[in-house]
Each structure stands twice: as C-alpha cells, then as structure tokens.
Amino acid sequence: MPCHCAHERINAALGLESAADPSSDKAPHNDLEGFCEADAVKHYAPNLVLEPVHIDIAADFDFTATTLHATITHTVRSNRTVTAESSEALRDAATTLELNGVSFDNVKVTGDGVAGFEYDGQIIAVKFNGPATTKGDERKIVISYSVQRPVSGLFWNIAERDLATNGTYIITDHETERARYWLATVDYPTVRTTLTFHLTAPEHMTAVANGIEVSAKPAAVAGRKTTSWHLDYPCPSYLLCVAVGDFTVAEDRDAVLDDGRKIPVKYYATKNYSAEELMITFKATPGMIEWISKRFMFDMPWFKYSQIASPYIGGAMEDISLVTWGSFAIVNARHARDFGFLIDAVNIHEMGHSFFGDATVVRYV
C-alpha cells in the first residue's frame, strides 16, 4: 500500500495543500488519516446471504495416481429472512451459492433443496429450488469430485518421482486464496467455518489437520485408514491445513497454562530430518506458549499446538493449531548457534497470529 504519510510530508515540504485537509473535498473518503491515500475509498467484503458455517471434508488420497477423491459437505446458513415482498436481487442471492473450485473432475452436487448446478472450471454455482425463508435456517449440500496434482494449494511429493529422501506425502499451503485448487469452498477470508476432516491414506502414514484428533480407524479398503480431526472454531480457508504422509514426528513437553490446562506440542517434518533436529529447531515452543498467554492475559485458544516443516511451504504460516514452515527452517545443533535466534523470532511471530488474525479478526471483535 502506498504510504500516505510520506505523501503528506512531501506536500508539506513543497508548500502544497494537504489532500487530507478537513476542508478538502476528498476528506469524506478517508477516515484513516495518516495510513492510506487521501482519496482511498473504503471497501468492505459483502455479507453473504447464504454463508457456509461448517465444512466436512472427506479426502481420500491416491498416492499412486497423485489424485484426491473428495466429498465435501457444506452446512449453509441463511443470513436473511426472505419473503414474497423481498427484492429480486435478494431472492436471487438466497437461491444461489458460488463456491471456488479450480480444474476439478467429475463434479457432482446434491443436497437439501438443490435444483442443479453449473461448473465452468473455476466456480461451482449451486442453484436451490427456493430461498430458505427464515434467517438462521440451514441446509446441507454435498460436492463430490476428484482433482489430480493441482497446480497450487495442495502439494504432492512422491519419493519415486520427486524429492526421494523426503518420503511420500501431501501438504497444503493456502495463503492467500489457494485452497480453491483442491477444496470446493468460498475461498475468501470473510467466510470462516468450523471444520471436520476425514483423511484416508495408507495405514502407515501420519495424517494431521487443524483442531484435535477424534479417531483413527481402518478404512473400507484393506491397508488404509481414516483419521478424523475436528476444529470447533471458525476458520477461513487460508488458515486451513492438512498434511498426510511419511513424516518424522517429535513430541515435546506440554505447555502448561496458569489454570492448569495442558496444550500438547508436536513437531513434524519430512523424512530427511530427524526428531532431534525438530527438537533443536522448535524447543522454545512450549515456553513461548506459556509466556505469550501470560503476556496477553488470554490463554492460547487451541487445544493442541503443532508445527510442520516441508518443502513447498513459502516461509511460515499461522494455520490454526498447525503452523507450517518451509524446510529451510530446520536446524541442527551447529546451525542453531547462528540461526536459532531467527527461528525463535519467526516462531513467536506466528504464535502471535494465533491471537491476532486467527482467534481475533475485525468481524468477531
């Protein structure tokens, strides 16, 4: 964003009128003087008439074909009461839900009141028979499809074809709007849903996601298992994270909060890193959780705190309860002497987002 403050200093030096002067005809556009351009017009994301409030993600990963077979169930809430006297625009908004989804195959949509759908390779436009007439009414719709090795959002590493020493796995990385390449969703941060995951993969693999683990059970196909996770906190698509595969796992001590609640702390990385390296890299994490909870006078909101490092991740990302890192961050004892301070700085930065950006956003203040 251009620096309005700098522009004001230049105007003052040149003896020019300030565009943000209260007498200026541009002033009404700007209520953030000193932060943005004086003629900036306020923009707000629209409030959806039909809004997803929960997503159930059933994802079956075929590592031979590098293909995801997905069944996504959206619970959709009506945010408006619609009557015969409502405007045509409102009635149309109450009967159409648009979901982002890029280059999916074999798309099918069913569910409560679904009349049909259209898919152009970018948007799944679901049409309903009629509006949910009362504010707060909910419907469920089910979208099934497959997607083979998408160009972004969900990354595959197959040991026989890609980075051999890293093992075989998938991992997601969404910021800012890249969930749409594998997940049928409203891929904008204004929509925040609770989440349930059912992740099916070969039984020897580890499957992690946002929230807490609910169960791990044998799947219908022999040699495979389904791991279920649940996040009971509204999460936007860019903070959603899934990782399934052959990972190194290190379990640290629990972080213990002042009220006695314990937060389990785990670290994951690709197979070319050791559990010892994970502990060296992230060893400050439990103490940081305890410190930051005291500092903010607000306990860490998640019931687990995990971190995972992998190639394909750009930097570090504060995905809710499952922070992702690029594998460049992993250090051994020698590297830690030089770079440990930097890893700690990024660690506490991402942890700070658990409070500001993850748990607290303008809409929910």
Secondary structure, 3 states (H helix, E strand, C coil): CCCHHHHHHHHHHHCCCCCCCCCCCCHHHCCCCCCCCCCCCCCCCCCCCEEEEEEEEEEEEECCCCEEEEEEEEEEEECCCCCCCCCHHHHHHCCEEEEECCCCEEEEEEECCEEEEEECCCEEEEEECCCCCCCCCEEEEEEEEEEECCCCCEEEECCCCCCHHHCCEEEECCCCCCHHHCCCECCCCCCEEEEEEEEEEECCCEEEECCEEEEEEECCCCCEEEEEEEEEEEEEHHHCCEEEECEEEEECCCEECCCCCEECEEEEEECCCCHHHHHHHHCCHHHHHHHHHHHHCCCCCCCCEEEEEECCCCCEECCCCEEEEEHHHCCCHHHHHHHHHHHHHHHHHHHHHHHECCCECHHHC
